[in-house]
Amino acid sequence: MHESGPKQRNRRKMQTVTMTDVARAAQVSPSTVSLFLRRPAEVSERIGARVKRAIDDLGYVPNFVAGGLAAAGSRVVSILVPSLHNSYFSETVTRLESILAPQGLQILIGFTEHSEQREERLVRTSLSWRPAALVITGLSHGPAVRKLLEKTSVPLFQMWETGEAPIGTAIGFDHREIGRASARHLLDRGRRNLAFLGARMDQDTRAGQRCAGFLETVRTAGAEATVLELPVIASAEAGVELMRKVREIGGIDGVLCSNDTLALGVTFEARRMGVRIPQDMALMGFGAMEYTGVCEPPLTTVRPSVDRIANEIGKRIIDRDGNQDAPDTHGEVIDTGFELIVREST
């Protein structure tokens, strides 16, 4: 019987690209491909370019799982996050480890630092070990990474974001809606000249989505909206610098920061400047980091559903572990929601 539609696409997705396939596409021997993967300097530049092009076109990753274990894969779950600077990522990883470890599954963590090139290297390395599952942050990836993810048969989970047509299983929340909810909160408190403060939003696409939702809501309400951004990591030091820019503009009475760390820096600098929070300027963050409830004033922020994200991913990994009959959750989207925590800063 001829297959068409999703079943046929899934079957194509499950096909494994071999070294022989790469050799055929590059018109070289499998031993040349093997040599290129192990010692690329020993392959001529011309031949190496052909092999590299075939690897990229086919989405091939080498299999580093030895001998008879290759078919079964490993007992490792690879988790890729931007960094552990933000406690919500470290909390997610910690919770996932506590769920998976009793099942004999160990985690391997990689940090992308919002870099497409670094993410590609980490995805290739992760897939080469045939992990029990790959957990990657977000839905937005460079073309090379997308090709690898689309071709792999490894169970794939894209966390911390929801959206249409994920490559794997999307488990997270709507960042645009967080921006909208934050804007409505400030507008409801009579703030009419608002600003979004961010850092590296060309790389941190989820912060960019929160910014877009914020601007959309503020402008629809007929209020003023400004975006201030720095090309550096979102740190307290960056928050200090951004608060200085806010003061230079003047008149801004409500601020949403892309994360709590930026907001902490804004708080420090506002106090030095004599800007009263919330009397002169309301302030919000994102992430619900531990210190937000004890800083002065306590910070209004958004709490992502860290536990639910980890629980939903962990359950699906365990259900599929060694079970060939487990349902394929490819394309499933699970919205875990978020909580707006209102405190004295607004």
Salt bridges, closest charged atoms under 4 A:
GLU3 OE2 - ARG11 NH1 3.62
ASP21 OD1 - ARG24 NH1 3.20
GLU42 OE2 - ARG39 NE 2.78
ASP56 OD2 - LYS52 NZ 2.56
ASP56 OD1 - ARG124 NH2 2.94
GLU119 OE1 - HIS141 ND1 3.20
GLU120 OE2 - ARG124 NE 3.26
GLU150 OE2 - ARG146 NH2 3.55
GLU161 OE1 - ARG206 NH1 3.95
GLU177 OE1 - ARG180 NH1 3.17
GLU177 OE2 - ARG184 NH2 2.74
GLU216 OE2 - ARG180 NE 3.14
GLU241 OE1 - ARG244 NH1 3.52
GLU269 OE2 - ARG244 NE 3.32
GLU269 OE1 - ARG272 NH2 2.82
ASP280 OD1 - ARG276 NH2 2.92
GLU312 OE2 - ARG308 NE 3.35
GLU312 OE1 - ARG316 NH1 2.65
ASP319 OD2 - LYS315 NZ 3.01
ASP321 OD1 - ARG75 NH1 2.71
ASP328 OD1 - ARG320 NH1 3.60
GLU332 OE2 - ARG316 NH2 3.27
GLU339 OE1 - ARG303 NE 3.42
